[in-house]
Amino acid sequence: MKSLCAVSRPGHFEGVLLVISRLFHFVQPDFAFFGKKDYQQYLLIREFCNTLAFPIEVIGCETVRSSQGLALSSRNSRLSETEKEESLLIYRSLKLGENQIFSGIKNPLLVKEIMKDVLDSSSKIRLDYLEILNADTLDPLEVLEGEILLAIAAFIGPVRLIDNLTLSVPIS
């Protein structure tokens, strides 16, 4: 899964999996709950447990959001009020992408351009990535159907924020 955060944060997930393997070895849980805000991490841990036959059910938890849609994160405390306002464009971009897909657009490049236009409306947002991928494999999609992940990572000032939406689109 050399995409999304793995590109801009080399070695990060190897460290995460090392810590998780030690934690699971000592605690031996039956269940492990991970937020889907960091969707790639959730998938990697789920795959890791399956590959190593850990008897643990990895459960993804939905992203908790502010009333305006901002994904809650400890990093949000490092944002100024103006930056918090600008950060709302990330969720607006994701929701616009979702609306475009459910309105029938099947071309991922077209949806990405529409989403990017929202983010480009702010000079304070520096995009790290905007991807539309298969939600199970994180592979690129040629047609927008099946299980879909809309994912964004962006810097607002010095703060890197991530957010995503998962969609189930009927296969035609």
CORZI-V43988 format. One record per backbone hydrogen bond with DSSP energy under -1.0 kcal/mol. NH is the residue of the N-H (numbers start at 1). CO is the residue of the C=O. If there is no record, write none. Layout:
# CORZI-V43988
nh->NH co->CO
nh->NH co->CO
This chain:
# CORZI-V43988
nh->3 co->1
nh->6 co->3
nh->7 co->4
nh->9 co->5
nh->12 co->9
nh->15 co->11
nh->16 co->12
nh->17 co->13
nh->18 co->14
nh->19 co->15
nh->20 co->16
nh->21 co->17
nh->22 co->18
nh->23 co->19
nh->24 co->20
nh->25 co->21
nh->26 co->22
nh->27 co->23
nh->28 co->24
nh->32 co->57
nh->34 co->59
nh->36 co->61
nh->39 co->37
nh->42 co->38
nh->43 co->39
nh->44 co->40
nh->45 co->41
nh->46 co->42
nh->47 co->43
nh->48 co->44
nh->49 co->45
nh->50 co->46
nh->51 co->47
nh->52 co->48
nh->54 co->49
nh->56 co->54
nh->57 co->30
nh->59 co->32
nh->61 co->34
nh->66 co->70
nh->69 co->66
nh->72 co->64
nh->76 co->73
nh->77 co->74
nh->78 co->75
nh->79 co->76
nh->84 co->80
nh->85 co->81
nh->86 co->82
nh->87 co->83
nh->89 co->86
nh->90 co->87
nh->92 co->88
nh->93 co->89
nh->94 co->90
nh->95 co->91
nh->96 co->92
nh->97 co->93
nh->98 co->94
nh->99 co->95
nh->100 co->96
nh->101 co->97
nh->102 co->98
nh->103 co->99
nh->104 co->101
nh->105 co->100
nh->111 co->107
nh->112 co->108
nh->113 co->109
nh->114 co->110
nh->115 co->111
nh->116 co->112
nh->117 co->113
nh->119 co->115
nh->120 co->116
nh->122 co->119
nh->126 co->155
nh->128 co->153
nh->129 co->153
nh->131 co->151
nh->133 co->149
nh->134 co->139
nh->135 co->147
nh->138 co->134
nh->144 co->106
nh->145 co->143
nh->146 co->169
nh->148 co->167
nh->149 co->133
nh->150 co->165
nh->151 co->131
nh->152 co->163
nh->153 co->129
nh->154 co->161
nh->155 co->126
nh->156 co->159
nh->157 co->124
nh->159 co->156
nh->161 co->154
nh->163 co->152
nh->165 co->150
nh->167 co->148
nh->169 co->146
